[in-house]
Amino acid sequence: MTYSQQLASYKAANLTVQKTRQLVMLYDAIISYLQQAKVAIEEKRINDRYNLLVKAGNIISGLNLSLDYAKGGEISHMLGNYYFAIDLRIMGLNRSNSLSDCDGIIAEVKMMRDAWDKIDQELSLPIGAPKAAERVKAEEEKEKTAADFSA
């Protein structure tokens, strides 16, 4: 795929894909690059490891640079600190080649990805549909009512 094709795909996705879904997709790419880098570390393919970690780091940097500190307030600062720390740890993998460090970074990025995925799913629900917390509470109340009737 040429650069102009990639740019056209990006522009189309930017217009049609919800922002939270775009974040999930970016996190998926980071995770994929980190997993590939882990394999490259195991196989001692240093050049591949470097290139894959640079790709993951570039996405993290892009996420960090896209933060709007004026509108996002405290959350933007927290995300900025998170992105900065993850980026430093990714760069550190180029020195350490530590598989356990790589696993740790992957786990943390997956946690953040899953959080954004949950937010995306909540935002994708039709208007008036119960949110996850409301569904859990309603389910608990049903179970309690059922238990009351059976007693």
CORSULZI-V186372 format. One record per helix or strand of 3 or more residues. SS is the DSSP state (h for helix, s for strand). FROM is the first residue (numbers start at 0). TO is the last residue. If there is no record, write none. Layout:
ss=SS from=FROM to=TO
ss=SS from=FROM to=TO
This chain:
ss=h from=2 to=15
ss=h from=18 to=41
ss=h from=45 to=64
ss=h from=68 to=95
ss=h from=98 to=123
ss=h from=131 to=149
